[in-house]
Amino acid sequence: MPEPVTVAHRTEELTAGLDVPALTEFYQDLHRHPELSFQEQRTAARLAGRFKDAGYEVTEGVAGTGVVGVLANGDGPVVWLRADMDALPVQEATGLPYASTVPGVMHACGHDLHVTWLAGAAEALAAGRDAWSGTLVVVGQPAEENGGGAAAMVADGLHERFPRPDALFGQHVAPGPAGFYPHTTGLAMSASDDIDVVVHGVGGHGSRPESTVDPVVTAAHLVTRLQTVVSREVAAKESAVLTVGQLHAGIRNNVIPSEARLGLNLRTQDPRVRERILAAVRRIVEGECAAAGCPRPPEVTAGSRFPATVNDARLAGETAAAHRAVFGEHTVFDFGPAMGSEDFSLLAPEGVPYDYWFVTSTPAAVWEAAPGEDLAGKIDAVPSNHSPHFAPDLSVVLPGVRTLVSAALSRFLA
């Protein structure tokens, strides 16, 4: 009897004919032309064009700039593959020949690579549709960076307008020596909350501080006091990060302003810890403002929020096994939950399993030159996501396609 065809064999077969140089040029073009959240018109059009050329039924303009392609290929499961498309307000400093041509905007998080991987996987699976049966849905999502894209697509009928998935897959480029595919079963990424604070004071001349209530001094006390929330109100066995990322006040050196604004970001992995810290933030902000004699209470407003990403154990195990078979046993490992956040999980209808993994991408020369004695030390030393120096190695273009293809086939061939 002939041996059954494996996912690894089919993946190799379906991706062997990909035009990798052309796919690399596509990636470089996207990198040259980054677009911010909900402004991904050009990126979406280019992705939609590739879906159409591959034979997908394509819907554009979902939540403004989202793109969805559907390839019905007989009976079988419905699999969704997702890539986010937006860039960041970062001035690129890589010096690459294909660096951003848009001042102050850069694909510093690798979403251009995600789009490239999705385009390649969509084309490979369409060209090899005789090898599998089911329905493939490919999703180009806008605005992951500001936390609104996935929710906006759902609000625009994503779950009603397209075939309901049996499984949802996504991936993210990450620092680390190129050629590894970290998987985490269960909690993979943290929840994130943005919190905006306005401190109201009484403005006046810098020479007469006694006639004012200085919101800058109060804001400075808040920055310091908020650092004690995690260190003194969260147990050591629990994970949380509270960051004051913005502090804005005043326009002149000799003018005490009437208000100060702070922007906070909270990362948590346990809903109870999240609620405890949010309550502590409000208590501290209100207490410091009262102690300073502010003329009215502060404003504490919830901003964008990312849910925790919790991979389905069974699906994650199957995907990791497929990747081990494709890339080698040593290439897949569990790096544990990350403090980073994603809105990816919102794309999954209630009860639908999903899996989200990483693809490491640091060029070999950069990795070898980085200081550090171990993996964690070197990862801290190389350019990471959101850095103006973040530049994934071009060698990961094909592997990132193969991770998606093998994940999809692990369901279609099950």
C-alpha positions as CSV (number, residue, x, y, z in Angstrom):
1,M,0.0,0.0,0.0
2,P,1.3,3.5,-0.8
3,E,2.1,5.6,2.3
4,P,-0.5,8.3,3.1
5,V,0.4,11.8,1.9
6,T,1.5,13.9,4.8
7,V,1.0,17.6,5.5
8,A,4.8,18.1,5.2
9,H,4.9,16.5,1.8
10,R,1.9,18.4,0.5
11,T,3.3,21.7,1.8
12,E,6.6,21.1,0.0
13,E,4.7,20.1,-3.1
14,L,2.4,23.2,-3.1
15,T,5.1,25.7,-2.3
16,A,7.8,24.4,-4.6
17,G,6.6,26.4,-7.6
18,L,6.3,29.7,-5.8
19,D,8.1,32.6,-7.5
20,V,10.0,33.6,-4.4
21,P,11.9,36.5,-6.1
22,A,8.6,38.0,-7.3
23,L,7.1,37.6,-3.8
24,T,10.2,39.2,-2.3
25,E,9.8,42.2,-4.7
26,F,6.1,42.4,-3.6
27,Y,7.3,42.6,0.1
28,Q,9.9,45.3,-0.7
29,D,7.2,47.3,-2.5
30,L,4.9,47.1,0.5
31,H,7.8,48.1,2.7
32,R,8.5,51.2,0.6
33,H,4.9,52.3,0.8
34,P,3.7,51.9,4.4
35,E,0.2,53.1,5.4
36,L,-1.2,53.9,8.8
37,S,-4.2,52.3,10.4
38,F,-7.4,52.5,8.4
39,Q,-5.4,54.2,5.6
40,E,-4.2,51.0,3.9
41,Q,-5.8,51.7,0.5
42,R,-2.8,50.9,-1.6
43,T,-1.8,47.8,0.4
44,A,-5.3,46.5,0.4
45,A,-5.6,47.0,-3.4
46,R,-2.4,45.2,-4.1
47,L,-3.4,42.3,-1.8
48,A,-6.9,42.1,-3.4
49,G,-5.3,42.0,-6.8
50,R,-3.3,39.0,-5.9
51,F,-6.3,37.2,-4.5
52,K,-8.3,37.9,-7.6
53,D,-5.5,36.7,-9.9
54,A,-5.4,33.4,-7.9
55,G,-9.1,32.8,-8.4
56,Y,-10.6,34.0,-5.1
57,E,-14.0,35.7,-4.8
58,V,-12.8,39.0,-3.3
59,T,-14.7,41.5,-1.2
60,E,-12.9,44.8,-0.6
61,G,-13.8,47.7,1.7
62,V,-14.7,45.6,4.7
63,A,-14.4,48.1,7.6
64,G,-13.1,50.6,5.2
65,T,-9.9,48.9,4.0
66,G,-10.2,45.3,4.9
67,V,-10.0,42.6,2.2
68,V,-11.5,39.1,2.3
69,G,-11.0,36.4,-0.3
70,V,-13.0,33.2,-0.4
71,L,-12.0,30.0,-2.3
72,A,-14.7,27.3,-2.2
73,N,-13.1,24.0,-3.0
74,G,-15.6,21.2,-2.3
75,D,-16.6,19.6,0.9
76,G,-14.5,20.0,4.0
77,P,-13.6,22.4,6.8
78,V,-13.6,26.2,6.5
79,V,-10.2,27.6,7.4
80,W,-9.4,31.3,7.8
81,L,-5.9,32.8,7.4
82,R,-5.3,36.4,8.6
83,A,-2.7,39.1,8.1
84,D,-2.7,42.6,9.4
85,M,-1.8,45.4,7.0
86,D,-1.0,48.7,8.8
87,A,2.3,50.4,9.5
88,L,3.4,52.7,12.4
89,P,4.2,56.4,12.8
90,V,8.0,55.7,13.0
91,Q,10.8,57.3,11.0
92,E,12.7,54.4,9.4
93,A,16.5,54.2,10.2
94,T,17.4,50.8,8.6
95,G,19.2,52.2,5.6
96,L,17.7,49.5,3.4
97,P,17.6,50.0,-0.3
98,Y,13.8,49.4,-0.1
99,A,13.3,51.7,3.0
100,S,10.1,53.6,3.5
101,T,9.5,56.5,1.1
102,V,6.8,58.0,3.4
103,P,8.3,60.4,5.9
104,G,7.5,59.4,9.5
105,V,5.8,56.1,8.6
106,M,7.4,52.7,8.6
107,H,6.5,49.0,8.6
108,A,8.3,48.7,11.9
109,C,6.2,45.8,13.1
110,G,6.5,43.6,10.0
111,H,2.9,43.7,8.8
112,D,4.2,44.1,5.2
113,L,5.8,40.7,5.7
114,H,2.5,39.3,7.1
115,V,0.7,40.5,3.9
116,T,3.3,38.9,1.7
117,W,3.1,35.6,3.6
118,L,-0.7,35.6,3.2
119,A,-0.5,36.4,-0.5
120,G,1.9,33.6,-1.1
121,A,-0.1,31.1,0.9
122,A,-3.3,32.1,-0.9
123,E,-1.6,31.6,-4.2
124,A,0.0,28.3,-3.3
125,L,-3.2,26.8,-1.9
126,A,-5.2,28.0,-4.9
127,A,-2.7,26.6,-7.4
128,G,-2.7,23.3,-5.5
129,R,-6.4,23.0,-4.9
130,D,-6.5,19.4,-6.3
131,A,-4.5,18.4,-3.2
132,W,-7.2,19.5,-0.6
133,S,-10.9,20.0,-0.1
134,G,-12.8,22.6,1.9
135,T,-13.2,26.4,1.9
136,L,-10.3,28.8,2.4
137,V,-10.9,32.3,3.6
138,V,-8.0,34.8,3.5
139,V,-8.4,38.0,5.5
140,G,-6.4,41.2,5.1
141,Q,-7.1,43.1,8.3
142,P,-6.7,46.9,8.8
143,A,-5.7,48.8,11.9
144,E,-4.2,46.2,14.2
145,E,-1.8,48.8,15.7
146,N,-4.5,51.0,17.1
147,G,-6.6,48.0,18.3
148,G,-9.6,48.8,16.2
149,G,-9.3,46.8,13.0
150,A,-10.6,43.4,14.0
151,A,-13.5,44.8,15.9
152,A,-14.4,47.0,13.0
153,M,-14.4,44.1,10.5
154,V,-16.7,42.1,12.9
155,A,-19.0,45.1,13.2
156,D,-19.1,45.3,9.4
157,G,-20.5,41.8,9.2
158,L,-17.4,39.7,8.9
159,H,-19.0,36.8,10.7
160,E,-22.3,37.0,8.8
161,R,-21.1,37.8,5.3
162,F,-18.5,35.0,5.0
163,P,-18.3,31.3,5.7
164,R,-18.0,30.6,9.4
165,P,-14.6,29.2,10.2
166,D,-13.8,25.9,11.8
167,A,-10.3,27.2,12.6
168,L,-8.6,30.5,12.4
169,F,-4.8,30.9,12.0
170,G,-2.4,33.9,12.3
171,Q,1.3,34.5,12.8
172,H,3.7,37.4,13.6
173,V,7.3,38.1,12.7
174,A,9.5,38.4,15.7
175,P,13.2,39.0,16.7
176,G,15.3,35.9,17.1
177,P,17.6,33.9,14.8
178,A,15.8,33.4,11.5
179,G,14.5,29.8,11.2
180,F,12.4,29.2,14.4
181,Y,8.7,29.0,14.9
182,P,7.7,29.5,18.6
183,H,4.3,28.1,19.6
184,T,2.5,28.6,22.9
185,T,-0.4,26.4,23.9
186,G,-3.1,28.4,25.9
187,L,-2.2,32.0,26.9
188,A,0.1,33.3,24.2
189,M,-0.3,37.1,24.3
190,S,-1.5,39.5,27.0
191,A,-4.5,41.8,27.2
192,S,-3.8,45.5,26.8
193,D,-5.6,48.6,28.0
194,D,-4.9,52.2,27.1
195,I,-5.9,54.7,29.8
196,D,-6.0,58.5,29.2
197,V,-5.8,60.9,32.2
198,V,-6.4,64.6,32.3
199,V,-5.2,66.5,35.5
200,H,-6.9,69.8,36.0
201,G,-5.0,72.6,37.7
202,V,-5.0,76.4,37.9
203,G,-2.7,78.0,35.5
204,G,-0.6,81.2,36.0
205,H,2.7,82.9,35.8
206,G,5.9,80.9,36.5
207,S,7.0,83.5,39.0
208,R,4.0,83.1,41.2
209,P,3.4,79.4,41.7
210,E,1.6,80.1,45.0
211,S,-1.3,81.5,43.0
212,T,-1.7,78.3,40.9
213,V,-2.4,74.6,41.3
214,D,0.4,73.2,39.2
215,P,-0.8,70.1,37.2
216,V,2.8,69.4,36.0
217,V,3.9,68.6,39.6
218,T,0.8,66.5,40.2
219,A,1.5,64.6,36.9
220,A,5.1,64.0,38.0
221,H,3.9,62.6,41.3
222,L,1.5,60.3,39.3
223,V,4.2,59.0,37.1
224,T,6.3,58.0,40.1
225,R,3.4,56.7,42.2
226,L,1.9,54.6,39.4
227,Q,5.2,52.6,39.3
228,T,4.3,51.2,42.7
229,V,1.1,49.5,41.4
230,V,2.8,46.5,39.9
231,S,5.7,46.4,42.4
232,R,3.5,46.7,45.5
233,E,-0.1,45.6,44.6
234,V,0.5,42.7,42.2
235,A,1.9,39.3,43.5
236,A,5.3,38.3,42.2
237,K,3.8,35.2,40.6
238,E,1.5,37.3,38.5
239,S,2.5,39.2,35.4
240,A,1.7,42.8,34.6
241,V,3.2,45.9,33.1
242,L,2.0,49.5,33.6
243,T,3.7,52.1,31.4
244,V,3.3,55.9,31.3
245,G,4.0,56.4,27.6
246,Q,2.8,60.0,27.2
247,L,3.0,63.2,29.4
248,H,2.0,66.5,27.8
249,A,1.7,69.8,29.6
250,G,2.4,73.5,28.9
251,I,3.6,75.5,25.9
252,R,6.0,78.1,27.5
253,N,8.8,77.8,30.1
254,N,7.4,80.6,32.3
255,V,3.8,79.6,32.2
256,I,2.2,77.1,34.6
257,P,-0.5,75.4,32.5
258,S,-4.0,74.7,33.5
259,E,-3.9,71.0,32.7
260,A,-1.6,68.0,32.1
261,R,-2.4,64.9,30.1
262,L,-1.0,61.4,30.6
263,G,-1.3,58.3,28.4
264,L,-1.0,55.0,30.2
265,N,-0.8,51.4,28.9
266,L,-1.5,48.3,30.9
267,R,-0.6,44.7,30.0
268,T,-2.1,41.8,32.0
269,Q,-2.6,38.1,31.7
270,D,-5.3,37.6,34.3
271,P,-8.7,39.3,34.3
272,R,-8.6,39.7,38.1
273,V,-5.2,41.4,38.0
274,R,-6.5,43.7,35.3
275,E,-9.5,44.8,37.3
276,R,-7.3,45.3,40.4
277,I,-4.8,47.5,38.6
278,L,-7.4,49.6,36.8
279,A,-9.0,50.3,40.2
280,A,-5.6,51.2,41.6
281,V,-4.9,53.6,38.8
282,R,-8.2,55.4,39.3
283,R,-7.6,55.5,43.1
284,I,-4.1,56.9,42.8
285,V,-5.0,59.5,40.1
286,E,-8.0,60.7,42.1
287,G,-6.0,60.7,45.4
288,E,-3.0,62.7,44.0
289,C,-5.3,65.3,42.4
290,A,-7.2,65.7,45.7
291,A,-4.0,66.0,47.6
292,A,-2.8,68.7,45.2
293,G,-6.0,70.7,45.6
294,C,-7.0,70.4,42.0
295,P,-10.1,72.5,41.3
296,R,-12.0,69.6,39.9
297,P,-11.6,65.8,39.7
298,P,-9.4,64.3,37.1
299,E,-10.7,62.6,33.9
300,V,-9.8,59.0,33.6
301,T,-10.9,57.5,30.3
302,A,-10.5,54.0,28.9
303,G,-9.0,53.9,25.4
304,S,-8.4,51.0,23.0
305,R,-8.2,47.5,24.4
306,F,-6.8,44.3,23.1
307,P,-8.1,41.0,24.5
308,A,-5.7,38.2,25.6
309,T,-4.8,35.7,22.9
310,V,-5.5,32.2,24.2
311,N,-4.6,29.5,21.7
312,D,-6.8,26.4,21.5
313,A,-4.7,23.6,23.0
314,R,-5.6,20.9,20.5
315,L,-5.3,23.2,17.4
316,A,-2.0,24.7,18.6
317,G,-0.6,21.2,19.2
318,E,-1.6,20.1,15.7
319,T,-0.1,23.2,14.1
320,A,3.1,22.9,16.0
321,A,3.4,19.2,14.9
322,A,2.9,20.2,11.3
323,H,5.6,22.9,11.6
324,R,8.0,20.4,13.2
325,A,7.4,18.0,10.3
326,V,8.0,20.8,7.7
327,F,10.9,22.6,9.3
328,G,12.5,20.1,11.8
329,E,11.9,19.1,15.3
330,H,14.3,21.6,16.8
331,T,12.7,24.7,15.1
332,V,9.5,24.7,17.2
333,F,9.5,25.5,20.9
334,D,7.3,27.1,23.6
335,F,8.7,30.6,24.6
336,G,5.8,31.1,27.0
337,P,3.2,33.9,27.1
338,A,4.4,37.3,25.7
339,M,3.5,40.6,27.2
340,G,2.7,41.9,23.7
341,S,-0.9,42.1,22.6
342,E,-3.0,41.5,19.5
343,D,-6.6,42.0,18.3
344,F,-6.4,38.8,16.2
345,S,-8.7,36.7,18.6
346,L,-11.6,39.0,17.9
347,L,-11.8,37.7,14.4
348,A,-12.9,34.2,15.7
349,P,-16.6,33.8,16.2
350,E,-17.5,32.5,19.7
351,G,-16.5,28.9,20.1
352,V,-14.2,28.8,17.1
353,P,-10.6,27.6,17.9
354,Y,-7.7,29.7,16.8
355,D,-3.9,29.4,16.8
356,Y,-1.3,32.2,16.7
357,W,2.5,31.7,16.5
358,F,5.7,33.5,15.7
359,V,8.3,33.4,13.0
360,T,11.8,34.6,14.0
361,S,13.6,36.8,11.5
362,T,16.8,38.4,12.7
363,P,19.5,38.3,10.0
364,A,22.4,35.9,11.0
365,A,25.1,38.6,11.0
366,V,23.0,40.9,13.3
367,W,22.3,38.0,15.6
368,E,25.9,36.8,15.9
369,A,27.1,40.4,16.5
370,A,24.5,41.0,19.3
371,P,25.8,40.9,22.9
372,G,24.3,38.4,25.3
373,E,25.1,34.9,26.5
374,D,21.7,33.3,25.8
375,L,18.6,33.5,23.7
376,A,16.8,36.0,26.0
377,G,19.8,38.2,26.3
378,K,20.4,38.4,22.5
379,I,16.7,39.0,21.8
380,D,16.9,42.1,24.1
381,A,19.9,43.3,22.1
382,V,18.7,43.0,18.5
383,P,16.2,45.4,16.8
384,S,12.7,44.3,17.7
385,N,9.2,45.2,16.5
386,H,8.4,48.9,16.6
387,S,12.1,49.8,16.4
388,P,13.2,52.2,13.6
389,H,15.9,49.6,12.9
390,F,13.6,46.5,12.6
391,A,14.5,44.7,9.4
392,P,13.5,41.1,8.9
393,D,15.8,38.9,6.9
394,L,14.6,38.2,3.4
395,S,15.3,34.5,3.9
396,V,12.0,34.2,5.9
397,V,9.8,35.1,2.9
398,L,9.3,31.5,1.8
399,P,9.2,29.9,5.3
400,G,6.4,32.3,6.4
401,V,4.3,31.2,3.5
402,R,4.9,27.5,4.3
403,T,3.9,28.0,7.9
404,L,0.4,29.2,6.8
405,V,0.1,26.6,4.1
406,S,1.0,23.7,6.4
407,A,-1.4,25.1,9.1
408,A,-4.3,25.2,6.6
409,L,-3.4,21.7,5.3
410,S,-3.3,20.3,8.8
411,R,-7.1,21.0,8.9
412,F,-8.0,20.2,5.2
413,L,-6.2,16.9,5.3
414,A,-7.2,15.8,8.8
